[in-house]
Amino acid sequence: MHPGILSNPLFRTILARLGSGFVTLFVVSLIIFAAIAVLPGDFAKTTLGRAATPETVANFQKALGLDQPAIQRYATWIGGAVTGDLGLSFSSGSGTPRTVTGIIGPRLENTLFLAGITALFAVPIALTLGIVAAIRRNSWLDKALNAATLASISFPEFFVAYVLMLLLAVKIPVFYSLARITPDMGAVEIFQRITLPVLTLSFGIIAHMMRMTRAAIIGLLAHPYIEMAKLKGVPPWRIVLRHALPNAWAPIAAVVAFNLAYLIVGVVVVEVVFVYPGIGQAMVDAVRTRDIPVVQGCALIFAASYILLNLLADIIAIATNPRLAHPR
């Protein structure tokens, strides 16, 4: 590798953040494995029923590898996870072993699709409203937007989901109350089925991103170079877009990344309410059936997504504000 690249502060910072991300993911994997290991209930006993003899239960546990020491089971699991092998599912409707990756893969694609559509819808609206609120600070519009976003944050997701379902699927049957999608559906039907989940997820993240964008821009408007631009007669919208906004990308990128991570990690409630076939629904089903490998795989993917998106936010923040690469 060229020595000049290694001396680049941004590159060194990225390497340091990558290293800390891997360490964090390793620690999280230990917590996930330990937390699931101490959960009450036994898959073998639950599957075989109360009438099963201890010998039958022991043989079934041996076949699943549950008789091995915890350290050995963790080493096997994390070693396979590094290579993309999350093991075999304990449950199988067809009687043949199914890989955890094969179960989670299509569900993860659905969750990423839902999160992507929500992000494309919510992020531009949130940033626009935040900029408008900052430009019109303390006006009636700013106060109305702040009141609306505060109300949006206050309502829990399941409440918003059921209200939207009642209004737009029952009273006014425009969209579907259930978001089950299949590959053979057309684009229009898929849009109708995912609209309510997208709206439910958008309420919270639009409010959060809008408030953070407004706060970041207002915090910069008090700087001397902004005052100088005002004295020169530069219009407010131009001051915000050309002077304040470029310097506000660091906090804005952080809050956008946080909300994108939430779209992947925090969709469990929405997927369960709308019966959407995503990874959150898969995890809930796996917890219900005590399918430990699937639960561990889903939790590890959630953790990796959160860490990766926060790493991306750090990189964007440092790239837009090089001073962050030189911590005091």
Disulfide bonds with the S-S distance in Angstrom:
none
